[in-house]
């Protein structure tokens, strides 16, 4: 699928500049995104000159310059809400094209990062939390939102439009023909938001709550939220409430995520028994298995566990230790999900029963709750199945 580049008017004097990126397979060189991702920048035309809010990734700089065309002649201000290079990568080329004329606005950290990333002299002005700047007929107001998901981040509010530009906050993965989130079914769109939020911002859930509380307490009328990824929100409360639920760990579904590794199939019967028992009790299951024939995406595992009611973790022993991939997945869940979700551990060993304690040591210090651990040598027995039933009965 080819990348798409669009410039579309979304309000008087306001334009969306969007690239649909099908080239990136691993967002942040880490998260698998076969669904692709969109980068949104915005152009406001004022009587005193143009304002560009954020940018695109470096490989698409030339296309962004083509879309802006004549608008660059009157480019007065570039607002950098977040300096991560998928948004700021094109700014160096824009500044070189415009001979460094635009004033660049951002937090102090944003200025420091821009200079260190791109080694250019910037006509930079640091903005403070709550500061206002008048540009033509529009009033721009800035609010810092640190650790969503970098320390440099802020949002920009245009008072006359009552629009808030939020960059990574309230974003999503996925490529869509629509501009607005209300143009598609929320239940179909929600998995893309959850996957994005849990992988990109999941480690900073407490800052989601803190910064959304801050935005709510400002008492601003917000008619639209315009993020740096994904679709635009004409019903801002919907996405604000959804993000808040992720932040305060209250997003739950009647779903059990089962993650397991199996080198030679010895643990498989126990996992199948567990899955069937769960489904008989009215719960959906999401199964991710690591074998010699398949390996799931870590981004999907993180996304699915975020709103799960229970996690089943099936782990084989490898060289008298936790299977390496299982250890990696567990460490990523501990960082990105780290939620008060109950976990049942099912382990199969050959040489010795060491995994149970080692998994407990990895999880120690997280919010995960180990409800039970069922450990057996080789493959499971009927007694082990009874233990699994008893463990599940505590929760289902």
Helices and strands as residue ranges (DSSP letters): E 4-11, E 14-21, E 26-27, E 31-32, E 37-46, E 49-53, G 58-60, H 61-68, G 69-74, E 75-79, H 85-88, H 91-97, E 103-106, H 108-118, E 124-126, E 132-135, E 138-144, E 154-158, E 163-167, G 181-183, H 186-196, I 197-201, G 202-204, H 205-217, E 224-227, H 236-247, E 255-261, H 268-280, E 284-290, H 298-306, E 310-318, E 321-322, H 324-336, E 342-349, H 355-363, E 369-377, H 382-393
